[in-house]
Amino acid sequence: MQRIKISTEGPEFSRIALGMWRSNEWKMSTAELLAFIEKSLEMGFTTFDHADIYGLYTCEAIFGNALAQNPSLRDKMEIVTKCGINLVSENRPENTFHSYNTSHKHIIKSTEKSLENLQTSYLDVLLIHRPDPLMDADEVAEALHHLHKSGKVKHFGVSNFTPFQFDLLQSRLNFPLVTNQVEISVLFMDTLHDGTLDQCQQKRISPMAWSPFGGGRIFTGNSEQEQRVRNELKKIGEELGGAAIDQVALAWLLKHPSKIIPVLGTGNIDRVRHAAGALDLELSRDQWFRIWSASAGNEVP
Ligand SMILES: NC(=O)c1ccc[n+]([C@@H]2O[C@H](COP(=O)([O-])OP(=O)(O)OC[C@H]3O[C@@H](n4cnc5c(N)ncnc54)[C@H](OP(=O)(O)O)[C@@H]3O)[C@@H](O)[C@H]2O)c1
């Protein structure tokens, strides 16, 4: 598996990352999850994406328990996690309303809890999960500088930020943000056209693409768009010598010059292995734009 520096000052990620959002639904034992992690690492998938809230605040600890069975794996992987959303859950009785919280106090407390749950002493990357309308950029920067200085977090990024929101936070930091994790897929192209990916190229940072298969809709969705896209992915897969639609959908992301890191959501190790085949596919410009047109429902202007 290819590795790339996601920004000029690092860190280095696997070209495709694995997302842990659904991991509480996989119903794996600790030993099974450990085996999933070990096999992924053997194949070169080293970047694991988390958030404090996944599984109503349970997924980080599920992963941490597996990692604790073999702590030597920690330095062979990159751990990304997020903070800034408050969910109402019995696991956080202090949360009384679904809201955002990017206060200094919350960022520090949430990160320390993530470290404890993940059973690690440091995070490779911490992301602010969603743009918070009450975000005080100076206050966030102070929290991030503190976490950086303490060695608890090596790098920082954002998620679902507009370029303007990204620039605002960056303007208060004395180190560069390393990614913006946003939705990008053959079914969701807004971020291709709203300046998000242009900003990533400008700053030479790789965006991370969440829900690269539309949360599974490219396989099963029945809307007109989903059917059009699936048919086109199939046709192009045949033209490429029998590639499957998941591989073509990933190759479409990988072709983008901003060097998108797709974040897979599967808990099926065979699907992880299969996805790696996308790295061997080279779409032509025509094939890329045929998928774009199938998604948009029209040709480019
Ligand atoms: N920053 C954010 O705001 C944000 C938001 C959402 C997600 N994320 C991150 O992005 C990651 C990926 O999101 P996602 O889970 O929506 O990604 P996804 O890869 O688009 O969707 C995953 C779903 O597709 C199914 N699937 C995958 N490959 C398949 C195949 N070959 N055939 C049939 N079904 C298949 C999976 O089921 P199986 O498990 O059965 O394979 C799973 O239900 C998350 O884990 C999280 O880390 C971030």
The ligand as a Gaussian input file, in Angstrom:
#p B3LYP/6-31G(d) Opt

LIG

0 1
 N      -16.061000      13.551000       9.642000
 C      -17.323000      13.225000       9.538000
 O      -18.239000      14.042000       9.739000
 C      -17.679000      11.808000       9.180000
 C      -19.009000      11.457000       8.860000
 C      -19.261000      10.124000       8.515000
 C      -18.232000       9.184000       8.477000
 N      -16.957000       9.562000       8.820000
 C      -15.820000       8.612000       8.755000
 O      -15.833000       7.974000       7.496000
 C      -15.816000       6.564000       7.669000
 C      -16.501000       5.901000       6.527000
 O      -17.875000       6.285000       6.455000
 P      -18.964000       5.222000       5.987000
 O      -18.984000       4.082000       6.938000
 O      -20.229000       5.934000       5.718000
 O      -18.241000       4.732000       4.619000
 P      -18.661000       3.876000       3.356000
 O      -17.464000       3.035000       3.082000
 O      -19.170000       4.801000       2.307000
 O      -19.870000       2.974000       3.817000
 C      -19.695000       1.858000       4.651000
 C      -20.889000       0.949000       4.481000
 O      -20.836000       0.378000       3.176000
 C      -20.880000      -1.053000       3.301000
 N      -19.975000      -1.622000       2.288000
 C      -18.662000      -1.346000       2.139000
 N      -18.138000      -2.056000       1.121000
 C      -19.168000      -2.800000       0.633000
 C      -19.264000      -3.730000      -0.435000
 N      -18.173000      -4.032000      -1.184000
 N      -20.487000      -4.279000      -0.689000
 C      -21.564000      -3.958000       0.069000
 N      -21.532000      -3.089000       1.107000
 C      -20.341000      -2.517000       1.382000
 C      -20.375000      -1.344000       4.689000
 O      -20.916000      -2.569000       5.163000
 P      -19.954000      -3.753000       5.722000
 O      -19.340000      -3.276000       6.993000
 O      -20.918000      -4.887000       5.896000
 O      -18.927000      -4.027000       4.664000
 C      -20.903000      -0.169000       5.487000
 O      -22.239000      -0.387000       5.901000
 C      -16.473000       6.352000       9.051000
 O      -16.131000       5.131000       9.642000
 C      -15.898000       7.524000       9.818000
 O      -14.593000       7.189000      10.251000
 C      -16.665000      10.852000       9.154000

